[in-house]
Amino acid sequence: MKTEQEKSTTNRRDFIKTSAIAAAAFMIVPRHVLGGPGYLAPSDRLLVAGIGAGGKGQSDIAMFAKSGKADIAFLCDVDDRRAANSVKAFPKAKYYKDWREMLDKEHKNIDAVSVSTPDHNHAIQALAAMQLGKHVYVQKPLTHDIYEARILTAAAKKYKVVTQMGNQGASNDGPRQMKEWYEAGLIGDVHTVYAWTNRPVWPQGIPWPSQKAEIPKELDWNLWLGTAPEKDYVDKLVPFNWRGWWDYGTGALGDMGCHLIEAPFSVLNLKYAKEVEASVGSVYVDEFKRGYFPESCPPSSHVTLKFPKTEKTKGDVTLHWMDGGIQPERPAELEANETFGDGGNGTLFIGTKGKMMSETYSANPKLLPLSRNKDIKVPEKYARVKGGADGHYAQWVEAAIAGYGKQEVSSPFEIAGPLTEALLMANLAIRSFDIQKTVNNKVTYPGRYMKMLWDNDNMKITNFDEANQFVKREYRKGWNNLTL
């Protein structure tokens, strides 16, 4: 029989042992349990899952890791060939082909998700992650259609997660410098903006290939299609030429628009356009007949968007978008051998007292004439992002670690959503350009002659109903349409 002293010693030992076990259990409670979905202790590293591990996804994932505060915990890609480099670079990351399976099985071990897939699957992948409380980084353009952009913008607020679109130029010094110049009155009140690109550099304005091809064994074609209509696999669509087909891509606007229109959105506080009109380049299938290929984006376009007055402008702002090598008239202030934009791409602001321009990613802003740039004495007003465009990734990582609403990011969905909608409105006009109607047994193209008026609250063109088919698409059977 134990003495009272022995009993007391045993009780103390049991208490200490029990307490130690309890403390240890408390210490290893998963972080997502402690603070609910999306919670991260400030000292933690960010556990990132990459949906899309090849191409742009490969470079995105590498940049998150380069921040020094993110661990690539999971990789997902429908094409093993494309994912190979990332799998090799991050051997500890568990690999999946189906993003739905990854999120279902691993969501407790994921803090944030990067989406770098073809445009048509961005929204459904990003929303699924957000609904699990995961911070999201989504490549540009944010979405494939206007409805999706509106949903993701609302979702960021509802689910209180840190969001960032992959338009790195939003973190460059350029937009901030141009805001400072503009607010200092150096070019007066801006009323007109031009943005232009030499894209596309992939095939557009062509018929869908008539001959199907054998699906590569490394590619899950059904998963690649995702929300898009069922179609046979064709050669050279993957990994890049999908950009020129409306079922998957958003053309030159989707590829370059976010990089070139970021500056006017930032400088002028633009948000939703109120009207749009377009003209497109012709494709001739023979000497006399213009080709009509509604599945493919056109080879070139010129779109005019009108934005209502903001607190930064005295009236409406007209924004011209040009692609396929079309450029605006060179400003008279530029000398004959001086480069316009960066040559193939650029943005030009026209104000009542002067002009300014920038290159892709809002880089290297300049006042016109260039001689004005020698003695600019405007104080720095807006904080710069460390690392500029490269810092765009680390900025999101650090904001996600801090938690929702704690740190600023350059392109949160509240900004990226309306920016993307502007591009998609332009595409809506481009797609409507060749809508065919038969009147008195004659084929007409009324979309070519319309200035389309936009009801922003109801997401609807009010004077040409045929265009509204492009505002929201129906997903393929088995892929649920987005709901918050």
PEGI-V380768 format. One record per helix or strand of 3 or more residues. SS is the DSSP state (H for helix, E for strand). FROM is the first residue (numbers start at 1). LEN is the number of residues. If there is no record, write none. Layout:
ss=SS from=FROM len=LEN
ss=SS from=FROM len=LEN
This chain:
ss=H from=4 len=24
ss=H from=31 len=5
ss=E from=46 len=6
ss=H from=56 len=11
ss=E from=70 len=7
ss=H from=80 len=10
ss=E from=94 len=3
ss=H from=99 len=11
ss=E from=112 len=4
ss=H from=119 len=13
ss=E from=135 len=5
ss=H from=146 len=14
ss=E from=163 len=4
ss=H from=168 len=4
ss=H from=173 len=11
ss=E from=190 len=7
ss=H from=221 len=5
ss=H from=241 len=4
ss=H from=251 len=18
ss=E from=273 len=8
ss=E from=301 len=7
ss=E from=317 len=7
ss=E from=346 len=6
ss=E from=355 len=4
ss=H from=360 len=3
ss=E from=366 len=3
ss=H from=370 len=6
ss=H from=388 len=15
ss=H from=413 len=20
ss=E from=437 len=3
ss=E from=442 len=3
ss=H from=446 len=4
ss=E from=452 len=4
ss=H from=465 len=6
